[in-house]
Amino acid sequence: MSRAYVADRVHVRAPGKLNLFFEVGDVQDDGYHEVASAYQAVSLYEDVWAEPAADYSVSVSGTVDVSGVPEDDRNLALRAARLVAQKAGHTGGVHLEIVKHVPVAGGMGGGSADAAAALVACDALWGADLGAAQLQQLAARLGADVPFSLMGGTAIGTGRGDQLSPALAKGRFDWVIVPSGAGLSTPEVYAHLDALRTRPDILSSVRTPAVDPGVLHALRAGDPIALAESVRNDLQAAALSLRPELREALELGEEAGALAGLVSGSGPTLAFLAADPESALELQVVLSAAGYEALHVHGPVHGARVL
């Protein structure tokens, strides 16, 4: 049964994320990997507007290259809208307008943020009032990063990354991110990691991934210097092997004062941890002068919410 609309148009904003720590286990029989991740939502956002329509459609624009973002049923946000409709018993459609600021295929969960925003937007548009628990269940059906995009803040993810536990993070952490002109396929990065792990001199796998306790202690203390000593990404070796030119930017950032530099998620976006906002600004200037696009962001920030 179709529900009455409670709004003519709903605007939801959802954040991109960084993986401050990412440990990847062996490939499982189903082709997936068990992981342990420390996520932090950062102040680079996706904006999604939902409005009533007879059918399901999506339009995509933004400040980043969106040419690779599908505008059909392959779009994760559109799939999210259909899940809400099915759960709520809504028989109409929706038009989603997505304005992207998170790099596409950049390892920052932009598509997952779109999906999380669409879940919240359609729930509000249709007055479904599904509640946080049901929205999280729908999010888990859409992908490992979607539940965190709903939650925001800082969290530990296990399993496929979608089994979330909030993590206490005191204060603010400043980052400078360097997007790349071309994205990387997450499945390709994982497959390359598996290939690298057949060479024990390159990487060794772990059976039960776990987040380094040093990461949790640093977050609780609000200490970026301590956090820099523990950040790690098991996908980084694979991403750098596929895109070796990223090493030059990583080295430049670290030489220019970053406390730590790492590939974000499956890459190719790079993330540099700074001691404070002033240090982040100085690092941003150095990287920009070298010809890189550099953005200053901070975390943790809220998850998907109606504006």
N, C-alpha and C positions, 0 to 999 in steps of 0.2 A: 504493500500500500504506500502510495506516495505521501510524503509529509509536507506540511506547509513550510515555505521558506521563512527563516527568521531574519534574513538579511538579503539585500539585492546583490551585494558583492562583499566578499570577505578577503582581507589582506593578511597573510601570514608570512612571517620572516623566520628563517631557520639558518643556523650557522654551519659553516664548514668546520672541519676537525683536523687536528694533528694527532699523529700517533707518537707520543713521547717515548714509548717503549713498545716493541713489537717482536715477540718471539714466536717462531713458527715451528710446529711439530712436523713429524713425518706425514707424507701423503697417506690418506686413508683409502680403504677399498672403494669408497664412493667417489674418490677423486678430490675430496675436500681435505683441508688441513686443520688440525686443532691449533689454536693460537692463544696467546695471552698478550693482552694489549692494555696500555694506559692511554686513554683517549682524553683530549682536551678540546672543548669547543672554543673557537676563536672568532674574533670580530670581523669576519669576512662572510657576508650573508647572501643567501638566495631569497628572492621575493616572489611569492606566488599569490595571485588573485584568483578567486573562484567565483563564478557567477552562473545563474541558472541558464540552461540550454536544453534543447530537445534531445541532443545526442551528446557524445563524448568527444571533445576536441582539445587541442593544446597548441599554443603559440609560444615560441621561445625567442628571446632576445637577450642582450646583456652587454657588459663591458669586456667580456672575454669572447674568444672564438667559439661560436655555438654551431658551427656548420656540421659538426658530427653528432649533434643531439637529435634523436628521432622525434618526429611530431606525429607518430602513429601509436598503435598499441604496444610498441616496444618501449615507449617512454614510461619510466618507473612511476612518475607522478600520476599519469593517466591510469596505470594499473592500481595505484593506491586509491584513486577516486572510485574505481569500480568495486574495490573491496569494501569501502565504506558503504556504498549504495547497497551492496549485497547484504551486509550485516544489518543495515538500518531498514531494509525493506523499501528503499527509495526506487521509484520506477522511472524517474526522469533522467536527464543527463546533466552535464556540467561543462563549461568552458574554463580551462585553466590558462592563465597568462603567467609565464615564468620569465623573470628577469634575473639572469645569472651574473654573479660576480666571483664565484669560486671557479678556479680553472677546471676545464672539462678534461676528464681522464687524467687528472693531476695528482691523485692520491690524497685528496682532501675531502672526499665524500660529498661532492656537489650534487650528484644525482640522488644520493640518499637523502640529502637535505631537502631536495625538491619533493621527494616522496613523503617525507615526514611532514612538510608544510602542507601538502595536498591532503593528507589524512586529517590534519587539524582543521584545515579550511573547509573541507566538505562536511566534516562533523558539525562545524559551526553553521555553515550555510543551510544545512538541512535540519538543524535542530535535533540531531540524532542523539546527542548527549551520551556517547558511548563510554566515556570515562577513560582515565589513563591506562588502566589495566587492559581493557579491550583494544585500545589503540596500540599499545605495545605488542599485543598478540598479532595484530594485523601487520605491524611494522616488521616483526620477525619473519613473516612470510615473504616479505619483499626483498630482504637482503640483510647481511650481517651488520652493516653500518646504520641502517634506518632506525633501529631502536635507540641508538645513542643520539642521533639527530633529534629525536623527540625529547630525550632527557636533557641533553646539554650538560654544562658544567664540566666536571672531571669524573671519569669512571674507569673501572677495570672491566675489561671484557674477556671472557673465556669461552670455551667451546669453539664455535666458529666466529667468535667476537661478539655474539649477540646475547650472551648470558652476562648481564650487566650488574655491577655493584657500584653504587656511588662511592667516590673517593674524596676525602676531605682535602681541599686545597686552600691554603691560606693566602690571601693577598692576590697579587696580579703578576702574571708572567708575560714578558714582552718578547715578541718574535718578529723576525724579518723573513718574509717568504719570497722566493724567487720562482715564479712560474716558468714553464717551458712552452715554446711555441707549438710543440707537438706532444700529444699525450702518449701514455703507455697503457697497453692492455693489461689489466690485472691478471687474467688467466695466463697470459704470456709470461709475466714476471714470475708467477708461482711455478710455472713449468720450467722456466730457466733456473730457478732456485733448486728444483728437484734435480736438474741435470748437473748443476754445480756440486750438489751434495754427493754425487757419485765419485767425486774427487776429494778425498778426505784432507788433502793438503789445502783445499780452498775453504771448505765449510764442513762442519759436522752438525748433524741434526740432533734434536732433543726429543725425548719420548713424551714427557709431560711438560708442556710450556708453563712458565710461571713468571710473573712480573717481579723484577729485582726489588727486594725490600728497600733498597736505597732510593728508588723512585718514590715510593710511598712516603718515606721519611722526609724527603726533600719537599714534596708537595705539601705535607702537613706543616712543615716549618716555613713554607713560603720562601724557600731558599734556592734561587736559580743557579747559584754556584755549585751547590750540592747536587742539584738535578742534572747539571751538565756532566757530572762524573758518571751518571748512570743511564743516560739516554742511549737507546740502541734500536736498530731496526734490522731484523734478519733479512728483509727483502732488499736491503740497500745494495749488497754485493751483486745481486741479480740485476737490479735496475742500472747500476753503474756499468755492469758488463754489457748490457744492451745499449746504454747511452753513455759511452766513456767521456764525452765532452762535458758531462756534468761535474766531473772531478775538478776541473779548473775553477768553476764557480765555488764549489765546496771549499777548496783550498784558499781562495781569495777571501771568502767570508771569515774563515777561521783566522787567517793572518790579519784581517782588519778588525779583530777584536771580539768576534762572536765567542761566547763561552763554549758553544758546541754547534756543530752543523750536521744535519742528517737529511736523508731522503724522507719525504713524507709519505707514509703508507707504501703503495706500490709505485710511487713516483709518477712523473719525473719532477714534481715540485720539490724544491729544497726549502728547508726550514732552519733558521739560525736563531738560537737562544741568546738573548741579550741580558745584561745585568740589570738594566732599568730603561725607562723610556728614552732618556737622553742618549744612552749607548746605542739603543736601537736606531734612533734617528741618525747618529753618526755612521752606523753600519749601512743604513739605507742609502746615505749620500755616497759612500765609497762604492757600493755595488752599482748604483745608478750611473756614476761617473765612468764605470768600466763597461757600460753598455747594457747592463742587465735591468730588467724590470724588477723592482724591489718594492715590497709592500710591508708596512709596519702594522702588525695586528697584535692583539693581546687576548689573553684568556685567564680564567674561564669565563664564559658568557652563557646566557640562558639558552635552552633548547627552543624548538619550534613553538611560536606563540602568536596569537592574533594581535594585530596592531589596531 
